[in-house]
Amino acid sequence: MADDSSTAPFNSAPDPATLSFEDALRALETIVRRLESGDVPLDESISLYAQGEALRKRCTERLAAAEARIAKLTIDANGAVTGAQPFGAE
């Protein structure tokens, strides 16, 4: 039996939860370009929009996780590191 993946490219998108930030962003950019082209049928546009929203959510989650891991280093007057605090903490 033939593989249908080549006839339905917008239905074969990988699970956003399995993608790295870079791969999710790349996939999102591809979807945006396709939608902006105006050459996508309505049903496919709706599917692409839903995929894009899932990818946007994944990118936002990955950025938030990265931000939470970044520590702001504190230094004294001599330039020596004296400690660290969570990103965004004042």
N, C-alpha and C positions, 0 to 999 in steps of 0.2 A: 504494500500500500504506500502511496506517495506521502511525503512529509508536507504538511500544510503550513509550516512555519514561514515559507517564502511567500505565501499568498496572503498572510495576515500579519504583517510586520508590527502593527500597533497592538496586537494581542499577545506578542511573545516577549514583552519587556521583562527583564529580570526583577526579582523582588527587591525593592529599594532598601530593605533592611539588610541585605547582603552586600550592598555596594559601599565602597570607600567614599569619602567625601568627594574626591576628585572625579571618580567614575559617576557618581550621582549628579554632580554639577555638569559634567560633560553631557550626560543623557538629558538633563533638563535644558541645556542650551540647544541641543538638537531638536527637542520638542518645540521650544519657542520659535526657532527658525522655521520649522515646518508650519506651525500655526500662523506665523506672520506672513508666510508666503501666500496664503489665501487659496492655495490649490488643494486643500484637504477637504474631502467630503464631510458633511455635518456629523454623521455618526462617528467617523474616525476622529474628528475634532473633539468631540465630547470625550471619547476614550483617551485621547492624548492629553486633554486638559486634566482628567482625573489622574493619569500617570504623572503629569507634571506637578500636580499638587502633592502627591505622595513623595516625589523626589525633593520638592521644596521643603517639605516637613523633615525629611531625612537630613538634608543639608543643614537646616536650622538646628536640629538635635545634635548633629556632629560638631557644629561650631560652638554650641553651648557647652558641650562636654569638654571640648578643647579649652575653652575659656576658663572653665572651672579648674582645670589642671595647671594653668599658668599662674605662677607666683610672681608677685611684684617684689623685687629685691629692695631692701632698704640699706642705705649706706651712711656712714658717719662723715664728718667734715674732712677726714683724711682719705675718703674714697674706699674705705674698707667695708665689706658687706657685714651688716650687723643683724640681719634677719630677713624674713620673707613674710608676706601676707597675701591672702587670696586676691586674685585679680578683681579690680573694682572696689576693693575695700579701701576706705579712706581713713 
